[in-house]
Amino acid sequence: MQRFIILFITLIGSLSLFGQEIITVEHACNFHGADKKGRIYAYESDHHAELALRKIMEFTGLPANFELKATNVPNAAAALQGYKRYIFYNQSFMQRISQSTKSDWTAYSILAHEIGHHLSGHTLSDDNDRHVVELQADVFSGYILYQMGATQQEALLALNELADDIETPTHPSKNDRRLAVISGWNKAKDHFAKKPDFDRSAAVSKNFSVVEEAQKQKQGAAENTVEENTGLSYSSPFSVNKVFTNVTESGNVGMRVKVQIRDEDLLSGDYKCVAWFYNEEGQRLEDKNGKFKSGNNQVSAGSDLYMSGNGLSGHCDIFIPYAELHQGEGFNLSQFKLGLFKKRSNGSFERIFVDNNFTDFEYFNIHKEVLCDVEYSRVEINKSRGDVDGLEVIVKASMKNMSEDEFMIVSWFYDENGNPLIDVNQKFSSSGTVVTYESFKYEGTDNMAFKLFIPYDEFHLPSGDHHLQYRLGIYRKSNGKLELVKKEKVMKSFVLFN
């Protein structure tokens, strides 16, 4: 079953006036609090909200008879303008409620409640007993959330957080509404003899579980031949994965994957468990700074563990900072796969198992990914700084998301064989090699230019012509440390007449 995703987020800043629509509401049913009628400022709904709505509607077996809009309502509402039906939601409210309850089931239950109003015809008239129709919508919400895989407590999260203890003119008491949700949840349970399988990654919170099914053994001589060549096992050692989001380690905010591994089919020895990361479409996430990567420059992270071979289970924790996923600021949808490798006596690793199943997760990244690329560079000789002669590396670079930090652009120098030039006096040096650099702050423009000067004498070369090379990189200064955010892969050549 495909995963269900919902997290309603105002991305950067407030909603733009671009695409704004004014809707005059005649009838409305808010999830909580007084109804907002009259003029509503509406905007196009976001992609993730639309996905969530379609998933809920799949469990009703009915087409949607309404339009979803992001608006300035206090929380969420089913509304009517003429004969046109709407479901309104406040993006900031949905974000806050999901964060405060540490679960996206809250947003699912609110949306299902509002859908229940429309499917029951509650918005067609103000003559309905509001307490009755609110309880009917709560029953519908519980019924749908059971089918989607929510526990009874998960189906109640939104009411526990928002509902008033005593009844109001528009809504019943918290206890009455809770009983209505439970009634709907139990009704669905009675209707379905077996609870449907569900991808628990829909209920993303700070701690959620995904039970991985063992990969089915493949058949056929051709596949058996591949098996013998690769040493890949079809008996999955992975039994349970837990993902902890918003974890802080060494000052970095990220996620931790906790993997439990069965020992029964494994020999004793040292192993490494690896997670490879992908985007929502299953495309590999590309590593951009060499910190968390596999051999093909895919973002990955791993953890060492020792298995005793006594039939017991072991576990390992794999941590990766959100920034190292290189998906940018805001709400992101991602996936990972797991692999297990055994360490050989010569230090190399033998692949034991690679799981072809994806595990989904979602996260909100407040870290701004630095976007920078060197567009152009060249070397100009016979330049002077004061009484010192040297050369300049002229650089033009494109940059974004860099206004809050201090940065450094660096040029490393190499001989014609690609060996770093050795610094002998520590004046233009990085770890003993020759460099030149310039510190800067982002100026607010997409393009910046630099002139990196280095005296001829600081190359420490004898007289004559020298075929040299250079390449460029950019560091971010963060908490007193330098973080490499960009480094050119290809060296560029020039000739120095010394």
Backbone torsions as a table, in degrees:
resi	resn	phi	psi	omega
1	MET	NA	137.7	178.4
2	GLN	-66.7	156.1	-178.4
3	ARG	-76.6	159.4	177.4
4	PHE	-111.9	130.6	-172.3
5	ILE	-129.4	131.4	172.8
6	ILE	-151.9	124.7	168.3
7	LEU	-159.2	111.0	-173.8
8	PHE	-92.5	118.0	-170.1
9	ILE	-133.5	134.9	165.4
10	THR	-80.4	119.1	-173.6
11	LEU	-71.1	-109.4	-174.5
12	ILE	-99.6	119.4	-179.8
13	GLY	77.1	-170.0	-179.7
14	SER	-87.0	172.0	-179.9
15	LEU	-62.6	136.6	180.0
16	SER	-75.6	152.7	174.9
17	LEU	-69.8	-14.8	179.1
18	PHE	-65.0	126.9	179.4
19	GLY	83.2	9.7	-178.6
20	GLN	-70.7	142.4	179.1
21	GLU	-133.9	135.6	177.3
22	ILE	-100.1	122.4	-178.5
23	ILE	-118.2	128.3	176.7
24	THR	-92.4	113.7	-173.5
25	VAL	-92.2	131.0	178.5
26	GLU	-96.2	-44.8	179.5
27	HIS	-130.0	139.7	-179.8
28	ALA	-150.4	149.7	176.1
29	CYS	-130.1	100.1	177.8
30	ASN	-73.7	151.8	175.4
31	PHE	-66.8	-35.1	-176.6
32	HIS	-151.0	138.7	175.7
33	GLY	84.5	-177.6	-177.6
34	ALA	-65.5	147.9	-179.7
35	ASP	-73.9	143.4	175.6
36	LYS	-103.2	112.8	179.2
37	LYS	-115.4	-179.2	-179.3
38	GLY	84.7	-139.9	-174.2
39	ARG	-79.4	124.2	177.6
40	ILE	-118.9	133.6	177.3
41	TYR	-94.8	115.1	-172.1
42	ALA	-116.5	153.5	179.4
43	TYR	-137.9	166.3	177.7
44	GLU	-62.6	137.7	177.8
45	SER	-69.8	154.1	-179.8
46	ASP	-82.2	164.3	-174.1
47	HIS	-59.4	-41.2	-175.4
48	HIS	-70.8	-33.8	176.2
49	ALA	-66.1	-40.3	178.4
50	GLU	-63.6	-41.0	177.3
51	LEU	-60.3	-44.7	-179.0
52	ALA	-62.3	-43.4	179.8
53	LEU	-60.7	-44.6	-179.4
54	ARG	-63.3	-37.6	-180.0
55	LYS	-65.8	-41.9	178.2
56	ILE	-63.5	-42.8	-177.8
57	MET	-65.3	-27.7	177.5
58	GLU	-59.4	-32.6	-178.0
59	PHE	-82.3	-11.3	176.4
60	THR	-89.2	-24.3	-175.9
61	GLY	74.0	13.2	-176.7
62	LEU	-120.9	155.0	173.1
63	PRO	-77.0	154.1	177.3
64	ALA	-73.0	126.7	178.9
65	ASN	-106.8	34.1	-177.1
66	PHE	-153.3	171.5	178.8
67	GLU	-119.4	137.6	-178.3
68	LEU	-92.8	131.8	-179.0
69	LYS	-138.0	141.1	168.3
70	ALA	-84.3	128.7	-173.4
71	THR	-142.2	-174.3	178.9
72	ASN	-97.3	22.4	175.5
73	VAL	-67.8	158.7	-177.6
74	PRO	-62.5	-39.7	-179.6
75	ASN	-139.7	-82.4	176.2
76	ALA	-151.8	153.8	-176.3
77	ALA	-156.6	147.0	166.5
78	ALA	-96.0	128.2	-171.3
79	ALA	-138.8	165.2	-177.6
80	LEU	-136.6	134.5	171.2
81	GLN	-127.6	107.7	-173.2
82	GLY	64.9	-121.4	175.8
83	TYR	-105.1	8.8	-178.5
84	LYS	-97.6	130.1	-176.1
85	ARG	-101.9	145.2	179.7
86	TYR	-134.8	154.3	161.4
87	ILE	-118.8	120.3	179.7
88	PHE	-101.8	145.8	172.1
89	TYR	-144.9	149.0	177.2
90	ASN	-97.4	116.3	-174.3
91	GLN	-61.6	-43.3	-178.7
92	SER	-64.4	-40.5	178.5
93	PHE	-62.3	-45.4	-179.3
94	MET	-61.9	-37.6	177.1
95	GLN	-64.5	-45.9	-177.1
96	ARG	-64.6	-43.4	-177.0
97	ILE	-67.9	-36.1	177.2
98	SER	-66.8	-38.2	179.8
99	GLN	-72.3	-39.7	-176.4
100	SER	-70.2	-32.3	179.0
101	THR	-94.7	-5.9	179.9
102	LYS	57.4	33.7	179.8
103	SER	-157.4	143.9	176.3
104	ASP	-89.0	-3.0	174.3
105	TRP	-62.5	-27.4	177.9
106	THR	-60.6	-47.2	-179.6
107	ALA	-67.1	-38.0	176.6
108	TYR	-60.5	-44.6	-176.5
109	SER	-68.3	-36.6	177.4
110	ILE	-63.8	-46.2	-179.9
111	LEU	-64.5	-42.4	178.7
112	ALA	-62.7	-38.2	177.8
113	HIS	-58.7	-46.7	-178.4
114	GLU	-68.5	-36.6	175.7
115	ILE	-62.0	-39.1	178.5
116	GLY	-59.3	-36.8	176.7
117	HIS	-59.4	-46.9	-177.4
118	HIS	-67.9	-46.2	-177.1
119	LEU	-65.9	-21.7	178.2
120	SER	-95.4	-0.8	177.9
121	GLY	75.0	20.0	-175.4
122	HIS	-68.2	-26.4	-173.9
123	THR	-85.0	-2.2	-176.3
124	LEU	-77.6	-16.4	-176.6
125	SER	-153.9	150.1	173.7
126	ASP	-90.2	2.2	-176.3
127	ASP	-80.8	-11.1	-178.6
128	ASN	-68.7	148.1	171.2
129	ASP	-67.7	111.8	-173.5
130	ARG	-60.7	-38.0	179.6
131	HIS	-63.2	-39.7	-179.7
132	VAL	-65.4	-47.2	-177.0
133	VAL	-68.7	-32.9	176.8
134	GLU	-65.5	-39.9	178.0
135	LEU	-67.6	-35.9	176.8
136	GLN	-64.2	-41.0	177.9
137	ALA	-66.7	-34.9	176.3
138	ASP	-66.2	-40.5	176.3
139	VAL	-59.5	-45.3	179.1
140	PHE	-59.8	-42.8	179.7
141	SER	-60.1	-46.5	178.9
142	GLY	-62.3	-38.8	-180.0
143	TYR	-62.6	-44.6	-178.7
144	ILE	-69.9	-44.1	-176.0
145	LEU	-65.9	-31.2	174.4
146	TYR	-60.2	-46.2	-178.7
147	GLN	-62.3	-32.8	-178.8
148	MET	-78.9	-11.1	175.9
149	GLY	109.2	5.2	-179.5
150	ALA	-73.8	143.7	170.0
151	THR	-73.7	168.9	179.1
152	GLN	-60.9	-41.4	179.3
153	GLN	-66.7	-36.6	178.1
154	GLU	-67.0	-35.7	178.5
155	ALA	-67.6	-21.1	-177.7
156	LEU	-96.5	-3.7	-172.5
157	LEU	-56.7	-44.4	-176.5
158	ALA	-65.1	-44.3	179.6
159	LEU	-66.4	-38.8	178.0
160	ASN	-60.4	-33.0	-177.1
161	GLU	-84.2	-34.0	-166.5
162	LEU	-114.3	-35.6	-169.5
163	ALA	-65.3	147.1	177.5
164	ASP	-78.2	142.8	-179.8
165	ASP	-63.2	-35.5	178.8
166	ILE	-111.7	157.6	-177.3
167	GLU	-68.2	153.4	177.2
168	THR	-120.7	173.4	178.5
169	PRO	-58.1	-25.5	-176.4
170	THR	-107.5	-20.7	-172.5
171	HIS	-136.2	145.4	174.5
172	PRO	-68.3	175.9	179.1
173	SER	-70.3	162.4	179.1
174	LYS	-56.9	-43.9	-177.2
175	ASN	-62.4	-42.9	179.8
176	ASP	-64.6	-39.5	-179.4
177	ARG	-70.0	-37.5	176.4
178	ARG	-61.2	-43.9	-179.9
179	LEU	-63.1	-34.1	178.7
180	ALA	-67.6	-43.5	177.6
181	VAL	-62.1	-45.0	179.3
182	ILE	-61.1	-39.6	178.1
183	SER	-59.8	-45.7	178.7
184	GLY	-65.0	-40.0	-179.7
185	TRP	-64.3	-44.8	179.4
186	ASN	-67.2	-35.3	178.1
187	LYS	-62.2	-43.5	177.7
188	ALA	-65.7	-38.3	179.2
189	LYS	-61.2	-40.2	178.2
190	ASP	-68.1	-30.7	-177.9
191	HIS	-76.6	-24.8	-176.2
192	PHE	-117.2	111.7	-176.5
193	ALA	-63.6	-34.0	-179.3
194	LYS	-121.9	126.5	178.6
195	LYS	-63.4	128.1	-176.2
196	PRO	-66.5	150.2	174.8
197	ASP	-63.9	145.5	-177.8
198	PHE	-149.3	137.4	176.9
199	ASP	-74.9	108.3	-174.2
200	ARG	-66.7	-10.0	177.7
201	SER	-66.1	-10.7	174.6
202	ALA	-64.4	-33.4	-176.4
203	ALA	-95.5	53.4	-175.1
204	VAL	-62.7	128.7	176.1
205	SER	-143.5	-168.3	180.0
206	LYS	-70.1	-12.3	179.0
207	ASN	-154.1	103.2	176.7
208	PHE	-131.9	160.5	-173.9
209	SER	-116.9	147.0	172.5
210	VAL	-132.7	120.9	177.6
211	VAL	-89.4	118.5	-178.4
212	GLU	-86.2	126.4	174.4
213	GLU	-77.4	143.7	177.5
214	ALA	-63.0	136.9	179.8
215	GLN	-66.4	131.4	-177.4
216	LYS	-70.5	138.3	-178.4
217	GLN	-65.5	130.2	-179.8
218	LYS	-82.1	153.6	-177.7
219	GLN	-113.8	161.8	174.2
220	GLY	111.9	143.4	-176.6
221	ALA	-64.8	-38.5	-178.7
222	ALA	-62.3	-42.2	-179.7
223	GLU	-69.1	-35.9	178.0
224	ASN	-64.4	-34.7	177.4
225	THR	-64.4	-42.4	177.4
226	VAL	-62.2	-39.9	-179.9
227	GLU	-58.7	-44.0	-178.5
228	GLU	-67.0	-35.3	-177.9
229	ASN	-73.4	-34.3	-174.7
230	THR	-97.3	-19.9	-175.1
231	GLY	73.8	16.3	-177.4
232	LEU	-78.5	129.3	-179.7
233	SER	-93.3	142.9	176.6
234	TYR	-95.6	1.6	176.7
235	SER	-97.4	104.4	-173.1
236	SER	-66.5	127.1	175.3
237	PRO	-84.0	-10.2	-177.1
238	PHE	-84.8	127.1	-179.7
239	SER	-113.2	-40.3	-176.8
240	VAL	-139.4	135.2	171.6
241	ASN	-118.8	135.5	170.8
242	LYS	-123.6	137.9	178.7
243	VAL	-116.3	122.5	176.6
244	PHE	-105.6	115.8	179.5
245	THR	-94.5	163.0	178.7
246	ASN	56.8	41.6	177.0
247	VAL	-92.6	138.2	177.6
248	THR	-107.9	124.3	175.5
249	GLU	-134.7	125.7	178.6
250	SER	52.9	38.6	177.5
251	GLY	81.6	-0.6	-179.9
252	ASN	-106.4	134.0	177.2
253	VAL	-93.6	130.6	-178.5
254	GLY	-164.5	-151.6	-178.8
255	MET	-127.2	151.2	177.6
256	ARG	-122.6	129.0	175.7
257	VAL	-100.5	120.7	177.9
258	LYS	-101.3	117.7	-174.1
259	VAL	-114.5	125.7	173.9
260	GLN	-99.9	134.7	-172.4
261	ILE	-126.3	129.0	177.8
262	ARG	-76.6	136.8	-175.3
263	ASP	-93.3	-13.0	-164.9
264	GLU	-61.9	-30.7	-178.2
265	ASP	-105.5	9.9	-174.6
266	LEU	-110.3	143.4	172.9
267	LEU	-77.1	155.8	177.3
268	SER	-66.5	148.2	178.0
269	GLY	148.9	-175.2	179.9
270	ASP	-89.5	136.6	-178.6
271	TYR	-130.5	165.0	172.0
272	LYS	-132.8	129.5	174.9
273	CYS	-102.2	132.0	-173.7
274	VAL	-125.3	139.1	172.2
275	ALA	-114.4	127.4	174.2
276	TRP	-103.8	140.5	-171.6
277	PHE	-112.1	144.7	-175.5
278	TYR	-137.2	161.7	175.4
279	ASN	-84.2	-173.6	-176.4
280	GLU	-60.0	-33.5	-178.2
281	GLU	-86.3	2.1	-179.7
282	GLY	86.5	11.5	177.3
283	GLN	-86.0	143.6	-177.9
284	ARG	-62.1	137.3	172.7
285	LEU	-82.3	127.7	-174.9
286	GLU	-87.3	129.8	174.3
287	ASP	-73.6	136.4	-174.6
288	LYS	-116.2	-4.2	-178.3
289	ASN	-138.6	7.1	175.1
290	GLY	76.9	11.8	-176.2
291	LYS	-89.9	-42.2	-179.2
292	PHE	-129.7	92.4	-174.5
293	LYS	-149.5	158.7	170.0
294	SER	-103.9	-175.1	-174.3
295	GLY	-62.8	-25.0	-179.5
296	ASN	-99.1	22.7	178.9
297	ASN	64.3	23.2	173.6
298	GLN	-85.9	143.7	176.6
299	VAL	-64.0	127.4	178.9
300	SER	-153.2	163.0	176.6
301	ALA	-148.8	153.8	-176.2
302	GLY	-144.5	171.7	179.0
303	SER	-148.1	138.8	178.4
304	ASP	-86.0	148.7	175.1
305	LEU	-153.9	159.9	177.5
306	TYR	-115.6	129.0	177.5
307	MET	-108.2	131.1	-173.6
308	SER	-84.1	-17.8	-179.7
309	GLY	74.9	19.9	-177.9
310	ASN	-102.7	13.1	178.1
311	GLY	89.4	-3.4	179.9
312	LEU	-86.0	171.6	178.2
313	SER	-101.8	146.5	173.7
314	GLY	-121.3	173.8	177.2
315	HIS	-147.3	159.0	175.9
316	CYS	-140.8	156.8	178.8
317	ASP	-113.7	129.0	179.0
318	ILE	-115.8	118.9	-179.2
319	PHE	-112.2	140.5	173.1
320	ILE	-143.6	130.6	176.2
321	PRO	-67.4	146.4	177.9
322	TYR	-57.1	-38.5	-177.5
323	ALA	-61.4	-28.9	-177.1
324	GLU	-80.7	-4.6	171.7
325	LEU	-81.7	-16.4	174.2
326	HIS	56.3	41.8	176.9
327	GLN	-107.2	0.0	174.5
328	GLY	90.3	-179.3	-176.9
329	GLU	-80.2	149.2	174.5
330	GLY	103.9	-157.7	-175.9
331	PHE	-82.9	129.4	-178.9
332	ASN	-132.2	143.8	174.8
333	LEU	-109.9	131.5	-174.8
334	SER	-144.3	171.7	178.1
335	GLN	-143.0	161.3	171.7
336	PHE	-144.0	155.8	171.3
337	LYS	-119.1	157.9	-177.8
338	LEU	-117.2	148.4	174.3
339	GLY	-140.0	152.7	179.5
340	LEU	-124.6	132.1	-178.0
341	PHE	-128.7	142.4	177.2
342	LYS	-105.7	134.5	-178.4
343	LYS	-79.7	127.0	177.2
344	ARG	-82.8	170.4	-178.6
345	SER	-66.1	-25.2	180.0
346	ASN	-88.1	5.0	177.9
347	GLY	94.6	-12.5	177.2
348	SER	-80.8	172.9	-175.9
349	PHE	-121.6	139.3	176.8
350	GLU	-104.2	128.9	-179.8
351	ARG	-72.3	125.6	179.7
352	ILE	-100.1	-44.6	-177.8
353	PHE	-158.2	139.0	171.2
354	VAL	-127.8	120.7	-178.5
355	ASP	-83.2	126.4	179.9
356	ASN	-84.7	-3.2	179.2
357	ASN	-84.5	139.7	175.1
358	PHE	-87.0	144.9	166.2
359	THR	-113.0	125.8	-175.0
360	ASP	-91.0	150.6	170.8
361	PHE	-154.0	160.9	178.2
362	GLU	-137.2	151.8	-176.2
363	TYR	-154.6	158.2	176.6
364	PHE	-111.7	114.0	-174.2
365	ASN	-100.7	116.0	178.3
366	ILE	-89.5	-5.3	179.0
367	HIS	-80.5	128.3	177.8
368	LYS	-82.3	117.9	177.3
369	GLU	-71.2	130.2	178.1
370	VAL	-76.2	127.0	177.5
371	LEU	-111.6	109.5	-178.3
372	CYS	-146.8	139.4	177.9
373	ASP	-142.9	138.7	173.8
374	VAL	-79.7	112.7	-178.1
375	GLU	-82.0	-32.6	-173.1
376	TYR	-163.6	143.3	173.2
377	SER	-154.3	152.8	177.1
378	ARG	-154.8	166.5	177.6
379	VAL	-108.8	130.5	173.6
380	GLU	-116.7	125.8	-176.5
381	ILE	-92.8	172.5	176.1
382	ASN	57.7	50.1	174.2
383	LYS	-107.2	156.5	-177.0
384	SER	-132.0	144.5	169.7
385	ARG	-127.4	103.0	-173.1
386	GLY	70.0	-125.5	179.4
387	ASP	-98.1	11.3	-174.4
388	VAL	-105.7	129.8	177.6
389	ASP	-95.9	145.1	179.6
390	GLY	-172.0	-153.4	179.3
391	LEU	-131.4	164.2	178.0
392	GLU	-123.7	138.8	169.2
393	VAL	-96.8	113.3	-179.0
394	ILE	-89.2	126.0	-173.9
395	VAL	-129.2	135.6	167.6
396	LYS	-119.9	129.3	-175.2
397	ALA	-135.0	148.7	173.5
398	SER	-102.0	137.2	-172.8
399	MET	-144.5	148.3	173.9
400	LYS	-147.6	158.5	175.7
401	ASN	59.9	41.1	-175.0
402	MET	-124.6	11.0	-169.5
403	SER	-72.4	-26.6	-172.2
404	GLU	-93.6	-2.1	-174.1
405	ASP	-125.1	163.7	172.5
406	GLU	-100.8	142.3	-173.9
407	PHE	-129.5	169.7	178.1
408	MET	-142.3	128.1	174.2
409	ILE	-102.4	132.6	-169.7
410	VAL	-127.3	142.8	170.9
411	SER	-119.7	123.1	174.8
412	TRP	-96.4	149.3	-177.8
413	PHE	-121.5	143.2	-174.3
414	TYR	-138.0	160.5	173.9
415	ASP	-82.3	-177.2	-174.2
416	GLU	-67.3	-17.5	178.2
417	ASN	-93.7	2.7	179.3
418	GLY	87.3	10.8	177.6
419	ASN	-86.8	135.4	-179.8
420	PRO	-61.6	140.8	173.4
421	LEU	-72.9	136.9	-174.8
422	ILE	-91.1	128.1	175.8
423	ASP	-83.7	136.3	-176.1
424	VAL	-114.0	-5.2	-178.6
425	ASN	-130.5	6.2	175.3
426	GLN	61.3	26.4	178.4
427	LYS	-92.6	-44.0	176.5
428	PHE	-122.4	76.9	-165.4
429	SER	-137.3	148.6	169.0
430	SER	-143.3	111.5	-177.7
431	SER	53.4	36.3	175.8
432	GLY	86.9	1.4	179.0
433	THR	-112.4	159.7	-174.4
434	VAL	-79.0	126.7	176.1
435	VAL	-144.0	164.2	164.9
436	THR	-135.9	151.3	-174.8
437	TYR	-151.7	168.6	175.7
438	GLU	-146.5	129.8	175.8
439	SER	-84.9	149.2	-178.4
440	PHE	-158.8	165.2	168.8
441	LYS	-122.2	147.6	-177.7
442	TYR	-61.7	133.5	-175.4
443	GLU	-93.7	1.2	178.8
444	GLY	89.5	2.8	177.3
445	THR	-108.5	157.2	-178.1
446	ASP	-73.4	-20.3	-177.3
447	ASN	-126.4	136.9	178.2
448	MET	-133.1	152.7	-179.5
449	ALA	-123.4	145.9	-177.8
450	PHE	-137.8	152.0	172.9
451	LYS	-127.4	104.1	-178.1
452	LEU	-93.8	109.6	-175.3
453	PHE	-94.7	142.0	172.2
454	ILE	-144.8	129.7	178.1
455	PRO	-64.5	149.4	177.6
456	TYR	-57.1	-40.1	-175.3
457	ASP	-62.7	-24.1	-175.8
458	GLU	-78.7	-2.0	171.6
459	PHE	-81.5	-19.8	176.9
460	HIS	56.8	49.1	-179.8
461	LEU	-117.8	150.5	176.9
462	PRO	-70.6	171.3	179.4
463	SER	-63.2	150.3	177.7
464	GLY	126.0	-176.6	179.2
465	ASP	-90.5	136.6	-178.7
466	HIS	-131.8	127.5	175.3
467	HIS	-89.3	109.7	-174.4
468	LEU	-116.7	169.6	177.9
469	GLN	-135.9	159.4	175.5
470	TYR	-147.4	159.2	168.7
471	ARG	-148.2	161.7	-169.0
472	LEU	-116.0	153.2	175.2
473	GLY	-149.0	162.0	180.0
474	ILE	-129.3	130.7	177.8
475	TYR	-111.9	150.7	170.1
476	ARG	-107.2	136.1	175.6
477	LYS	-92.2	114.3	-175.6
478	SER	-138.0	122.1	178.4
479	ASN	53.3	40.7	177.6
480	GLY	78.6	2.7	-179.1
481	LYS	-118.4	157.8	177.3
482	LEU	-101.2	127.0	179.5
483	GLU	-114.7	120.0	179.5
484	LEU	-73.1	120.9	-179.6
485	VAL	-112.2	-13.5	178.1
486	LYS	-160.1	134.5	174.9
487	LYS	-146.6	127.5	179.4
488	GLU	-64.5	140.6	178.9
489	LYS	-86.0	-33.7	-174.6
490	VAL	-98.4	133.0	175.8
491	MET	-83.8	149.0	178.2
492	LYS	-113.7	142.4	-172.3
493	SER	-99.7	152.9	171.4
494	PHE	-157.1	165.3	-179.0
495	VAL	-113.0	130.5	178.2
496	LEU	-107.9	123.5	177.0
497	PHE	-98.5	99.0	-172.9
498	ASN	-99.9	NA	NA
